[in-house]
Amino acid sequence: MIRYCGRKFTIHELELIRVLIKNNPRFNRMRLSKEVCRMLQWLKPDGKLKDMSCRVAMLRMHEDGLILLPPPTRIKRPIKKIKFTSATDLQSPVLSPVDLLPQLRFQMVTKTNSALWNEYIERYHYLGYTPLPGAQLRYFIYAGEQIVALTGFSAAAWQTAPRDQFIGWNHEQRKKNLHLITNNARFLILPWIKSKNLASKILSLSARYFLDDWEKKYNIRPVLLESFVEKKRFTGTCYKAANWRLCGQTKGRGKLGPSGKMSVPIKDVWLYPLDKKFRNILKN
């Protein structure tokens, strides 16, 4: 038995995948991943095929010499560098405290304004823009008609010791219920916005706004939010003010870093329960 993308594959299942590939020489990699999902009943909690995870798993099997995939049909094109436009230029400072700003409103990112969100994040967020992993929702936050902040939610980290210890679940429980945790992967107050208490206000509101939208889009209602805050850059004061809980620090390994060696900056792990019974739900 061997594990890829959080799923264990038996010797029998690997042989079924090999037979599928052999018997269907015209199938491309995308079609194969969908057929494998159907064959093995590898599904998301909403019942849809987990074909993106399957595609990654099959690519790793191919790299490890366990299966032989057909050549890719799509040529990887270099990622285009985001060009900055006047739409995201610096603006006059906003100094009013949050209580004196116009009412805050959240606007979900669509195909129409997705490029603008990406441009703001690339230009002003210290991590820059990279596509968010898995299920996701992104928002502009307005005060009246002015954009003051941006935020984005995505799939939770597969594992992180402080969070997992805080929950108290085991590997099987995490594998089964990880989809009930969502990662606040990006949060940006635009640099000319100097509004006192704005960050903590947005953090408090965002949990309420995203929750119904996430359930509507993915038929899943998360019970816990997580966020990773680089320790050397930020103190996390706004998270504390918004009633998030600091539960520990990462070890600086990153997703693929070697054991015992720091390869990325250490981050504080902040959690925000969305349901009072989140532990019972996550531990099933």
TORGUKE-809501 format. One record per residue: residue in one letter; x, y, z of N, C-alpha, C in turn. Coordinates in pm, whole numbers, plus 50000, padded with zeros to 5 digits. Example, Ala and Ser with C-alpha at 12.3 -4.5 7.8 and 13.67 -1.06 7.14 Angstrom:
A513194943150780512304955050780513204967050780 S512854977550708513674989450714512905000350787 
This chain:
M500844988150000500005000050000500885012550000 I500485022649922501285034749910500355046849911 R500835058049967499975069749985500365080949888 Y499345086549825499515098549742498345107949768 C498655120749789497615131049806496605127349914 G497105121650022496245118450135495425105750120 R495635098250010494865085849990495815074049976 K495445063050040496225050750029495735042649909 F496685038049827496385029849711496935015849733 T496075005949715496514992049730497214987349602 I497904976149611498544970149493497494967049386 H496344962149431495254958949338494774971449265 E494634982749337494174995149275495195000449174 L496474999249207497505003449112497424995148983 E497144982248998497024973648881495794977548798 L494704981148865493504985648793493804998348713 I494595007448771494965019748700495815016448578 R496765007148594497615003148481496774997148367 V495814988748402494944982448302494104992948231 L493585002648308492795013548250493615021148146 I494845024448180495715031848088496005023447963 K496295010747984496645001847873495474999947776 N494274998747830493094995847748492485008147682 N492985019847720492415032247666493535041647620 P494245037747514495405045547469495055059547420 R493785062047388493395075247339493015084847452 F492895079847574492545088547686493735097547721 N493465110547740494525119347789494555118747942 R495465126048001495655125148146494425129848224 M493765139948172492565144948240491465134448239 R491245128348124490205117948113490545106048203 L491805102348206492225091048291491965093948439 S492275106048483492075109248624490595108648662 K489735113348571488305112848598487805098348604 E488315089948512487905075848511488395068648636 V489615071948682490145065748804489295069848924 C488895082548930488025087049039486715079149041 R486125077248924484865069648918485105055148958 M486185049548909486475035448934486745032849083 L487475042049147487835040349288486895047749383 Q485905054549325484955062549405485695072549495 W486645079649432487405090049502486675103149479 L485895107049579484975118249564485205128949669 K484815141049636484795151949734483575150149825 P483565157349937482395156350027481085160049960 D481125168549855479885172149786479515162249677 G480285151249667479955140649571480605142149434 K481305153249410481985155249282483305147549279 L483795144749159485045137449144486215145649200 K487115138849267488305145549321489435144349219 D489145149149096490045146248985491335154348987 M491345166249048492585173849056493585166649146 S493125161849261494005154249351494455141349283 C493525135149209493845122749138494895125149031 R494775136548963495745139648858497155141348915 V497225148249030498525150049097499065136549144 A498185128349203498605115149251499135106549137 M498435106749024498865098448911500185103548851 L500365116548852501635122148803502785117448893 R502555117149023503605112549116503855097549101 M502785089949075502965075649047503815073848922 H503525082048821504295081648695505765084848721 E506025095248801507395099148832508125088548913 D507355081148995507945070449077508065057249002 G507625057048876507745044948795506705034248820 L505605037948887504565028148918503555026648804 I503355037248728502475036748611503145044448498 L502635042848377503165050048262502035058148199 L502055071248222501025079948166501335083448021 P500305086447944500545091447808501195105247814 P501865109647708502475122947707501405133647731 P501765144647794500775155447816500325161347684 T499045164647676498495170447553498585185647554 R498755191247671498855205847681500305209747710 I500785219347637502145224347660502085235047769 K502915233447871502945243147979503515256347927 R502715266547940503175279747899503705287248020 P504735295248002505265302848116504195312148172 I504155313148304503165321748368503475336248335 K502465343148285502655357148250502815365748375 K503815374348371504005383448482502875393648483 I502345396148601501245405648613501775419748594 K501175427048500501575440848476500715450148561 F501375459348627500645468748713500055480048629 T498815483348660498095493748587497735505048682 S497205515748626496795527248707495655523648802 A494955512648773493815508648859494265505449001 T495545501549017496025497849151497095507549202 D497195519149140498175529049186497855533749329 L498895538749395498715544249530497695555649528 Q496925556449636495905566849647496155575349771 S495365585449787495495594149904495205586350031 P495945588850139495735581450264494325583050319 V493825572350377492555572550449492895570650596 L492635580850677493095581050816491965579250917 S490725579550872489595578750965489535564951031 P489225564251161489045551151224487855543951163 V487795530951183486795522751114485365527251145 D485125532251265483765536351302483295548551222 L484225556051162483845567951085483875565350935 L484235553250895484225549850753482795546650708 P482525547850579481235542850528481095527850559 Q479895522950553479635508850585480475499550497 L481095489550562481915479950489481005470050416 R481405466450296480685456150222481675447050150 F481305434550137482145424350074481605421349935 Q482495421649837482115418249700482935406149655 M482245395449620482935383349579483605385349443 V484795380049429485525381049304484875372049200 T484725377349078484175369848965485205369848853 K484875363448743485785363448628486055377648579 T485065386248595485185399948546486255407848620 N486335406148753487285414148832488405405848895 S488535393348851489575384648907490985390248882 A491235395248762492565400548729492925412448817 L491935420448853492185431948940492585427349080 W491905417349133492265411749264493695406449260 N494005398949155495365393449142496415404549137 E496085415249067497045426449053497295433249187 Y496245435749262496425441849395497305432949484 I497025419949485497765410749571499235410049527 E499465409149397500845408549346501615421349380 R500925432449375501595445449393501835448849539 Y500925444949629501005450149765501095439449875 H500815426849845500925416549948502345410849947 Y502915408850065504315404650072504555390850010 L503525382550000503665369449937503445370049786 G502885381249737502585382249596501415373249559 Y501135372649428500015364549382500485350749337 T499825340649389499885327049337498475321549344 P498075312649252496725307149258496475300249392 L495325302749451494985296349577494665281649553 P495045272949646494845258549625493405254149653 G492935244949570491655238249595490465247749591 A489435244249669488245252549680488645266449729 Q487985276649677488395290149715487285300249693 L487375311149770486555323049751487455335149776 R487275345549694488045357749711487105369749716 Y487515379949789486655391649808487435404749798 F486755415049748487135428849769486305433749888 I486925441849973486175448250081486135463150054 Y484935468550046484725482650017484275490050143 A484695502850150484085512350243483395522550155 G482085521550146481385529550048481725524549909 E482325533049825482705529349689484205527049675 Q484945527649785486395526449779486855512749829 I487735506249751488335493649796489335496849907 V489175490350022490095492650134490915480250167 A490425468350126491125456050162490705444750069 L491465433950072491175421849995491425409850083 T490655399450061490855387150137490535375150049 G491125363750083490915351650006490925339350094 F490025330050067489905317650143490155305750051 S490815295550104491145283850022491155271350108 A491525260150045491585247350116492585248050230 A492305240750336493155240650455494465233250429 A495465236350512496735229050506496465214450540 W497165205350470496955191050493497255187350638 Q498365192250690498635189750831499525200750886 T499295204351010500155213551082499985210251230 A501075207351296501035201751431500255210451530 P500475223651537499725231651636498215230751619 R497755231551496496305230551471495775216751505 D496485206451460496015192851480496005189051628 Q496985193951704497005191651848495885199351917 F495605211451868494525219451925493175212551907 I492985206351792491755199051765491735185851840 G492875179051840492965166151908492505154451824 W492565155851691492095144951606493255136051562 N492915124351510493935115251459493985116251306 H494865108251247495075109251101493795106151023 E493085095751062491875091950988490785102451001 Q490665108351120489675118951139490035131251055 R491325134451051491755145850970491485143250821 K491805131450777491595127750636490115128950599 K489255125050690487815124850662487195138850669 N487685147250759486985159750789487775172550762 L488925171350697489725183250670488965193750589 H488035189150506487275198650423486425208150506 L486275205350636485485214050723486315225250784 I487585226050743488465237150782488795245050657 T488795258250668489125266950555490275276150596 N491165278750501492335287050526492095301250477 N492255310950566492245325050523493635327950466 A493805324650337495125324050274495705337750241 R494875347550216495345361150186494475371350259 F495155381250316494455392350380495325404750362 L494785414650294495565426550262494755439050290 I495255447450380494765461150393495635469550300 L495055476750209495835484450113496715494650186 P497925496850139498925504450217498565518850246 W497655524950169497275538750197496075539550293 I495575527950334494455527650429495035526450570 K494915537150647495485537750783494355539150886 S493355530950872492155532050954492265523151078 K492235529051193492375521851319491245511651336 N491605499551374490695488451402490015482651277 L490435487151159489825481951037490135467151018 A491385463151041491785449251018490995439551104 S490875442551233490135433551322488645433451288 K488115444951244486705445551204486455436551084 I487355437050986487205428850866487325414050901 L488265410650986488425396551026487155391351092 S486535399651175485295395451241484165393651141 L484055403051047482975402450949483185391550845 S484435389050807484705379950696484245365750726 A484355361650853483895348350890482405346850861 R481655357350888480215356950866479875357050716 Y480575365350642480275366750499480645354250420 F481855349150445482315338150363481565325150390 L481085323350513480535310550555479325306450469 D478385315450453477205312150372477575310650224 D478505319150178478925318250037479625304950010 W480455300550104481185287850088480205276250082 E479225276550172478225265750175477395265650046 K477065277549998476265278549876477045273149755 K478345275949750479155272049635479585257549641 Y479955252549761480555239249772479705229149849 N478545233649900477675224749978478405219250101 I479285227450157480055223850277480015235950369 R479755233750497479745244750593480925242850689 P482005250350671483185248650757482875251750903 V483665245750992483485248051135484705254551199 L485765256551118486985262451173487745269851062 L488235281751095489105289351006490525288551058 E491505288650966492905289051004493595300050925 S494685305150980495505314750908496935313750960 F497895315950870499305315150905499925328950888 V500465334350998500955348051002502455348051028 E503225353450933504675353250945505125360851070 K505815353851156506125358951289507005371351287 K507985371751198508915383051195508295395651136 R507225394151064506585405650999505435411451079 F504655402651145503415407151208503275401451349 T502655409151436502435404651574501105397251590 G500215398851493498915392151502497915399351591 T498175412151619497285419751709495855420051659 C495675421651527494305422651475493575409351488 Y494295398051477493665384951495493185383351639 K494055387251732493685386351874492475395151904 A492455407151847491335416351870490035410951811 A490155402551708488965396851643488595383151702 N489215379651815488915367351890489395354551822 W490415355751734491095343851686491985338451798 R492345325751789493155319451894494525315451839 L495555320051907496915316051870497185302251930 C497495292351845497655278751897499065273251879 G499995281351830501365276551818502055282251696 Q503175276151662503985280651549504345269051459 T504525272251332505045262151240506535260251266 K507105249851208508535247051227509385252351113 G508745258651016509515264550907509935254650799 R509285243050794509635232950693508955235450559 G507755241050564506975242250441506405228750402 K505755228250284505115215850239506115204850208 L507215208650144508125198550093509515199550154 G509665207450259510975209250318511475196850390 P512815194950399513355183250468513105183750617 S512945172150678512665171250821513815177050901 G513475185251002514475190651091515225202651037 K514885207450917515595218750857514605229750819 M514905241950863514015253150834514265258050692 S513205258150609513345262350470512435274050435 V511455277250521510575288750502510415295850636 P509985308450637509845315750764508855309050859 I509135309950987508225304651090506975313551096 K505825307051109504555314351114503755310551238 D503055320451292502085317751398500845311651335 V500255302151406499045295451357497855300751437 W496955307751370495775313451433494525305851386 L493615303451480492385296051450491165303951497 Y490075302251422488835308851459487685298851446 P487155293951560486025284451554484775291051496 L484135284051405482895288751344481675281451402 D481945271551485480895263751550481395259951689 K480555261651790480975258651927481385244051944 K480825235351864481125221051875482125216451769 F483025225651729483925222451617484775210151643 R485215208251769486055196551799485275183551781 N484075183251834483245171151819482955168151673 I482695178751596482385176751454483615171751378 L484755177851403485975174151331486465160251371 K486195156351495486595142951542485495132651516 N484375137851461483255129151421482755120751539 
